[in-house]
Amino acid sequence: MVEAAPPPGGGAAPGVACKTAAMSDATPAGPTGSSTPSPADQPLADVDLDALVTDWIDWKEAARRLEVTVAKVRTMIRDHELAAAVPRPGAGQQLPADLIQEAAPVKGLPGLLTVMHDNGYDDRECIAWLFLDQDFPGRAIDALRENRGAEVKRRAQAMAF
């Protein structure tokens, strides 16, 4: 395996390419010429999830919506059927509410998360990629929720290259 050199100012671990939102064909959300980098220009791990995802739920609420136990939610996160992250310092691990639809994970989400984890992305990066405004049109999570997941999955697979 050829190791990728980290970009100036930090970057990915050896052997893992730096994963930025720009890799996913995202469009910058900030104003043109802004001195603050837009979410599309930041590494996915550095994106402010609390600003990106408007509705977070804890594991107990996720269990209620899924009609399962909290232990089952924990298992679903571990098995990459759902993704969870700490949205802001001091908050516990939570899930974006949009990952659940009709008492189940959004159609296509478990397979997409597996592909992304196989490509070296963690839950935080997966959530950032799903919720960034992209040219699907819109966000990847919206495309999945509207049963337009084929393009989302194709792009996730292509990010490995």
N, C-alpha and C positions, 0 to 999 in steps of 0.2 A: 504494500500500500504506500502510495506517495503521500507524504505529509504536506498539508497546505500551510503556508506561512501565515501567521495571524496578521490582520491588517494593522496599520499604525494605530496606537492607542488602545490595544487590547484585541480580543477576538476570541475565536473558537479554540477549543482544545486541539492538541495535535491530532492530525488525521481527520478532522472534521472541518469542512468548509464553513466560513462565517455565514450564518443564515440571517439574511436581512429580508425585510418585507419587500424590497425591490426585486428580489429573486422570484417573487410570486406575481409579478406583473401588476403590483399595486400602484395606484395613482396617489401622488402626494395629497394629503388632506389639508396641509397648511397653506397659507398664502404664498404666492410666488415671491421669491426674493427674501423670505423670512430668514432671520438669523438663527432661529430655533429649528433644529432638524425636524422634518415631518416624520410621522410614524413610519412612512414608507422608506425613509432613509436610515432608520435605526435598526440595529440587530433586533430580531424578534424577541429575544430574551429581555431587552431593555425597554420595550414598549410599555407604556403606562396602561395596564389592564383595567384599572378602575375607571379611567377616562374612556376607554374603548368599549367596555361592556357596561351597559346601563343597569341591568337587572341581575344581581347575584343572589344565589340561595345557598343556605347551609345544607349539610348532609341530611339533617332531619327533614327539612322541607322537600328536598329531592326525593327522599324515601316516601313521603306522603304523596307527592305527585306521581311517582312511579308505582305506588301501591305495593311497596316492598319494605323490608327492614333496612335500618341504617347499615347493618353488617353487609347486606346485599349491595348497597350503594358503594361501600368500600371495595367490595369485590369487583364491581363493575368498573370502578376507576382503575384498580390494579390490572384488570384484564383489557383495558383500553376501550371499553364500551362507552365510557364517559371520560371527561377531562376535568380536573380540578386544579386550582392554583390559589395562592394568597393574593388577593386583588390589591391590597394596600398594607403597609406596615402595621402590625398590631392586630390585623384581622386574621381569623382562622382560615383554613383552607375552605374554599367555596366553589360552587359550580355556576357557570352562566345559565340562567333560567332557559335561554333559547335552545339549549342542548336537549331539552325534553319536550316532546310533542305527543299528545294523546296517550299519556301514561307509559311512554317508552322513549328510549333514545331516538333522536331524529334519524329517519331512514338514511342509511349509508354512512352514518357517523362512526360506528365501530370499525368498519373496514378502513375508512379514511384515517382514523387515529392510528390503526395498526400500521398502515403504510408510512405515515409520518414518523412514528416511533422507530420503525425499521430503518428509516433514513437518518436517525439520530436526533430527532426533535423531541423535546420534553413537553409535558402538558402545558406549561406556560407558553411556549413557542407555538404549540398547536392552537391554543385559544387565540393568541394574537393573530395568527394567520387566518383563522376562521372569521374573525371580527373586523379585520382591516377592510376598508373600502377598496374593492378590486373591480376589474372590468369583466365581471361574469354576466350581466351587469350587477353591480352591487357587491355585497359581502358574500363570502363563501357559505357562511351559515344560512343566509337567506336563500341561496340557490339550493342547498340541501333541503331546507324546510319546504321549498316549493317543488320538490321532486325534480330538480334540475342538477342532479349530482354527478352526472357523467363527466362533465368538463372539470368540475372541482377535483374529482379523483384523478383525472388525467394529468392535471397540473401538479397535484401532490406527488404523483409518480415521477413526473419529469424533474421535480426539484432534487432528486437524488443524483442527477447527472451534472 
